[in-house]
């Protein structure tokens, strides 16, 4: 377990590691699930671990508008609360990534 203070870089790195993708995927302008899922996870981790970071700042980090960041957060929170198989998979990756940056 990592004992350093969480940073936006740590959150993005942990999300990419959970999905086994390169960090450059996070900023791609696409709706492909192999990009959207790690990007959503990175956004959720940043918001949970670093609540003082604004949605605008998160958007600048990942190449999204503020409204797209809000939509991502809503979708991710619904997934974490959900009970279908794709929700469980996202939740598992969220928990793994969260442990990486604690």
N, C-alpha and C positions, 0 to 999 in steps of 0.2 A: 504494500500500500504506500502511496506517495504521501509525504508529510509536508510538502510545501504549500504555500498559500495558493488558492485557485487563481488562475488568470484566464483571460479569453483564449490565449494560445493553448493552455492546458486543456480547456474545454473542447476546442476544435480538434486538437490532437487525439483526445480520448474518444470523441465521436468517430473520427476517421479510423482509429484503431478498432473500435467495436464493429465497424462495417468493413474493415480491411480495404479501405480506399485511400488514395493519396489526398493530401490536404487541398490540392488544387481543385478537386471535385466540388468542394463546398461552395465555391464562388461561380460555378458554371451556370449559365443562363439556360436552364432546361427544367422540364418537369419529369424527367426520367426518374423512376423510383430509386435507381442505384445512386442518384445524386440527392434527390429530395429527402430520403430517409436519413442519411448521415447529416445533411444540412439541418433538418428539423431537430435531430438529436443535439447537434451543436448549439442551436438556438435555445433549446430548452435547458441545456446544461448551463449556458452562460446566464440565462435569466434566473435560474435557481441558485447557482453558486455565487453570482455577482449581481444581486438585485439593484445595485446602484448604477449599473450600466443601462442606459436608455435604449428603448426599442430602435430609435434612430441610429444610435451608435452600433447596435447589433446589425442592423441593416447594412450599414457601411462596411462592416467586417465581412459579411457574407454575400454582399451584392444584391440585396433586396430592398424594396421600399418598406417604410414603416408599417403600412397596412399589410404587406405580405408577411412581415415578421409577426404581427398580431395574429394573422390567420394560421401561421405555422405553430405558434404557441397554443392556440385553441385546439388545433388538430392533434398536437402532441399530448396535451393534457387529456384529451378524450381517449387517446390511445392508451395512455398509462392507466386510466380508470377502466378501460374496456376489458371484455372477457373473451374476445374471439382470438383465434390463433395468431393472426398478424399483430394484434394488440399485445399479446403475451410476448411475442418475439421482440417487439419494440421495447416493451417494459424490461425484458431481460437485458437487452443491450444498454438501456438507460441505467439500470442498476450497475452493470459492469463498468460502464464509463464513469459513473458517479464515484465508484470506489477508486478508480484510477486517479482522480483529482482530489480526493480527500486528504 
